[in-house]
Amino acid sequence: MNAIYELYSNVILSQDIPEEGLSVGDVGTLVEKHQIEGLETWYSVGFFDMLGKTITVVTMAENSLRFPTHEDRP
């Protein structure tokens, strides 16, 4: 995947992470980028409830994320 995500932007989860209580379509915020030359880029993504309380922060590969579209709903 050649997406270029900017820190603090919203992304959509494209795979379930049941051990964290996360499902495809959940919205997260990029909080850290982990990039090593020659390897896939990974991101720490924060997931929050509707009041802004942190649910969890998960580090995941770039290919586990996608940009939001107009079809996505909060």
Z-matrix of the N, CA and C atoms (Angstrom, degrees):
N
C 1 1.451
C 2 1.517 1 108.92
N 3 1.301 2 117.41 1 135.13
C 4 1.450 3 121.23 2 -178.00
C 5 1.517 4 112.57 3 -110.53
N 6 1.313 5 117.42 4 23.12
C 7 1.459 6 120.75 5 178.87
C 8 1.526 7 109.56 6 -65.23
N 9 1.295 8 114.49 7 144.98
C 10 1.460 9 119.45 8 175.61
C 11 1.521 10 106.49 9 -115.82
N 12 1.295 11 115.50 10 101.35
C 13 1.454 12 121.06 11 179.73
C 14 1.522 13 109.30 12 -91.85
N 15 1.327 14 115.94 13 139.95
C 16 1.454 15 120.90 14 176.57
C 17 1.522 16 109.09 15 -98.50
N 18 1.333 17 116.09 16 145.24
C 19 1.461 18 120.08 17 178.20
C 20 1.521 19 110.50 18 -57.69
N 21 1.312 20 114.66 19 144.99
C 22 1.463 21 125.57 20 178.41
C 23 1.518 22 113.31 21 70.75
N 24 1.337 23 117.86 22 13.07
C 25 1.456 24 119.84 23 173.72
C 26 1.529 25 108.75 24 -92.35
N 27 1.320 26 115.36 25 157.71
C 28 1.455 27 120.78 26 177.99
C 29 1.515 28 110.18 27 -82.90
N 30 1.325 29 115.39 28 143.15
C 31 1.460 30 122.87 29 176.25
C 32 1.523 31 108.19 30 -135.67
N 33 1.326 32 114.56 31 162.03
C 34 1.457 33 121.26 32 179.48
C 35 1.526 34 108.75 33 -111.63
N 36 1.309 35 115.78 34 133.83
C 37 1.461 36 121.74 35 178.56
C 38 1.527 37 109.50 36 -72.92
N 39 1.338 38 117.18 37 129.91
C 40 1.470 39 120.44 38 -177.95
C 41 1.526 40 112.87 39 -107.65
N 42 1.337 41 116.75 40 11.39
C 43 1.466 42 120.32 41 173.45
C 44 1.525 43 108.73 42 -152.03
N 45 1.307 44 116.00 43 151.04
C 46 1.462 45 121.22 44 177.69
C 47 1.526 46 110.36 45 -71.00
N 48 1.329 47 115.33 46 145.31
C 49 1.467 48 121.78 47 170.59
C 50 1.534 49 105.52 48 -131.32
N 51 1.337 50 116.20 49 77.99
C 52 1.465 51 120.69 50 -172.13
C 53 1.524 52 114.03 51 -59.74
N 54 1.334 53 116.93 52 -33.47
C 55 1.472 54 118.37 53 -179.19
C 56 1.524 55 112.73 54 -66.33
N 57 1.336 56 117.12 55 -15.73
C 58 1.464 57 122.29 56 176.90
C 59 1.531 58 111.74 57 -107.30
N 60 1.350 59 116.37 58 0.22
C 61 1.461 60 120.56 59 -178.59
C 62 1.523 61 112.81 60 73.98
N 63 1.336 62 117.73 61 24.45
C 64 1.465 63 122.26 62 -177.88
C 65 1.522 64 110.71 63 -107.92
N 66 1.346 65 115.17 64 145.67
C 67 1.463 66 121.35 65 -178.49
C 68 1.520 67 110.45 66 -128.79
N 69 1.327 68 115.35 67 157.53
C 70 1.460 69 121.05 68 174.28
C 71 1.527 70 108.70 69 -49.66
N 72 1.316 71 116.30 70 133.94
C 73 1.462 72 121.15 71 179.08
C 74 1.516 73 114.20 72 97.32
N 75 1.336 74 117.69 73 -13.39
C 76 1.465 75 119.24 74 177.20
C 77 1.527 76 109.55 75 -64.20
N 78 1.322 77 115.49 76 144.29
C 79 1.462 78 122.07 77 -178.56
C 80 1.518 79 109.26 78 -98.28
N 81 1.333 80 115.58 79 130.82
C 82 1.455 81 121.26 80 177.46
C 83 1.517 82 110.55 81 -128.08
N 84 1.327 83 115.65 82 170.55
C 85 1.460 84 122.33 83 178.25
C 86 1.518 85 108.55 84 -120.84
N 87 1.333 86 116.13 85 129.36
C 88 1.463 87 120.43 86 179.00
C 89 1.521 88 109.60 87 -70.32
N 90 1.330 89 116.52 88 124.60
C 91 1.459 90 120.12 89 -178.50
C 92 1.525 91 113.36 90 -116.42
N 93 1.333 92 117.44 91 -13.51
C 94 1.471 93 120.88 92 178.70
C 95 1.518 94 109.07 93 -160.60
N 96 1.332 95 115.41 94 144.07
C 97 1.461 96 121.75 95 177.75
C 98 1.519 97 108.45 96 -113.72
N 99 1.341 98 116.65 97 133.07
C 100 1.459 99 122.69 98 -179.72
C 101 1.523 100 107.72 99 -119.00
N 102 1.321 101 115.80 100 106.47
C 103 1.459 102 119.86 101 -175.42
C 104 1.521 103 110.22 102 -128.69
N 105 1.327 104 114.97 103 125.12
C 106 1.465 105 122.28 104 176.22
C 107 1.519 106 106.72 105 -122.91
N 108 1.307 107 115.67 106 128.78
C 109 1.468 108 121.36 107 -178.10
C 110 1.531 109 111.16 108 -48.93
N 111 1.334 110 115.85 109 128.35
C 112 1.458 111 121.45 110 176.86
C 113 1.517 112 114.87 111 86.41
N 114 1.330 113 118.11 112 -5.62
C 115 1.462 114 121.66 113 179.52
C 116 1.523 115 110.25 114 -117.39
N 117 1.321 116 116.10 115 162.00
C 118 1.459 117 121.02 116 177.40
C 119 1.520 118 110.25 117 -63.09
N 120 1.319 119 115.96 118 143.76
C 121 1.459 120 121.61 119 177.27
C 122 1.527 121 109.68 120 -77.26
N 123 1.319 122 116.06 121 135.94
C 124 1.460 123 122.96 122 176.03
C 125 1.519 124 108.49 123 -117.38
N 126 1.330 125 115.77 124 156.93
C 127 1.460 126 121.67 125 -179.82
C 128 1.524 127 110.52 126 -133.60
N 129 1.321 128 116.13 127 145.68
C 130 1.455 129 121.13 128 166.15
C 131 1.521 130 105.87 129 -90.42
N 132 1.328 131 115.43 130 125.90
C 133 1.455 132 121.57 131 -175.03
C 134 1.519 133 108.77 132 -121.79
N 135 1.329 134 115.82 133 125.89
C 136 1.459 135 121.41 134 177.47
C 137 1.515 136 110.38 135 -92.33
N 138 1.326 137 115.56 136 137.64
C 139 1.461 138 122.03 137 176.05
C 140 1.518 139 107.40 138 -117.98
N 141 1.330 140 116.31 139 132.14
C 142 1.454 141 122.39 140 -171.55
C 143 1.518 142 110.79 141 -127.58
N 144 1.347 143 116.41 142 154.62
C 145 1.461 144 119.64 143 174.18
C 146 1.530 145 108.77 144 -82.47
N 147 1.312 146 117.51 145 179.03
C 148 1.466 147 122.06 146 -175.96
C 149 1.529 148 113.09 147 -65.96
N 150 1.325 149 118.10 148 -15.05
C 151 1.463 150 121.72 149 178.51
C 152 1.525 151 111.84 150 -98.94
N 153 1.341 152 116.79 151 2.55
C 154 1.463 153 120.88 152 177.20
C 155 1.520 154 115.05 153 90.41
N 156 1.333 155 117.15 154 4.28
C 157 1.466 156 120.54 155 177.73
C 158 1.528 157 109.35 156 -78.05
N 159 1.331 158 116.31 157 134.57
C 160 1.462 159 120.91 158 -179.64
C 161 1.527 160 110.63 159 -66.07
N 162 1.328 161 115.77 160 128.09
C 163 1.460 162 122.07 161 173.51
C 164 1.525 163 108.70 162 -88.09
N 165 1.337 164 115.39 163 -51.19
C 166 1.462 165 121.03 164 178.59
C 167 1.523 166 109.20 165 -165.01
N 168 1.317 167 115.59 166 160.51
C 169 1.459 168 123.05 167 170.96
C 170 1.521 169 106.42 168 -123.78
N 171 1.331 170 116.17 169 125.81
C 172 1.459 171 122.41 170 -175.13
C 173 1.522 172 108.61 171 -125.55
N 174 1.336 173 116.76 172 137.95
C 175 1.460 174 120.98 173 173.63
C 176 1.516 175 107.72 174 -96.44
N 177 1.341 176 115.29 175 125.42
C 178 1.458 177 119.55 176 -174.83
C 179 1.519 178 111.58 177 -144.31
N 180 1.321 179 114.86 178 158.13
C 181 1.463 180 121.83 179 -179.98
C 182 1.516 181 110.46 180 -67.73
N 183 1.322 182 114.47 181 150.32
C 184 1.461 183 121.38 182 179.12
C 185 1.525 184 111.89 183 -55.17
N 186 1.344 185 117.71 184 -34.03
C 187 1.469 186 120.16 185 -177.77
C 188 1.528 187 113.06 186 -74.53
N 189 1.327 188 118.07 187 -0.52
C 190 1.459 189 122.00 188 176.03
C 191 1.523 190 111.68 189 -93.58
N 192 1.340 191 116.05 190 2.18
C 193 1.458 192 122.00 191 -174.48
C 194 1.521 193 110.16 192 -126.16
N 195 1.337 194 114.85 193 160.29
C 196 1.458 195 119.85 194 172.50
C 197 1.524 196 108.64 195 -148.46
N 198 1.322 197 115.07 196 163.18
C 199 1.459 198 120.49 197 175.80
C 200 1.518 199 110.35 198 -73.44
N 201 1.344 200 118.43 199 147.68
C 202 1.470 201 120.94 200 174.24
C 203 1.525 202 110.70 201 -66.24
N 204 1.327 203 115.76 202 151.85
C 205 1.466 204 122.51 203 175.26
C 206 1.527 205 108.20 204 -124.55
N 207 1.323 206 116.63 205 175.92
C 208 1.466 207 120.67 206 179.30
C 209 1.524 208 111.99 207 -68.49
N 210 1.335 209 117.78 208 -18.74
C 211 1.462 210 120.49 209 178.73
C 212 1.521 211 112.97 210 -79.08
N 213 1.339 212 117.37 211 -16.43
C 214 1.468 213 120.75 212 179.45
C 215 1.520 214 110.24 213 -73.78
N 216 1.322 215 114.12 214 143.98
C 217 1.471 216 120.56 215 178.90
C 218 1.510 217 109.16 216 -125.51
N 219 1.340 218 116.12 217 147.27
C 220 1.475 219 118.38 218 178.85
C 221 1.509 220 111.74 219 -68.25
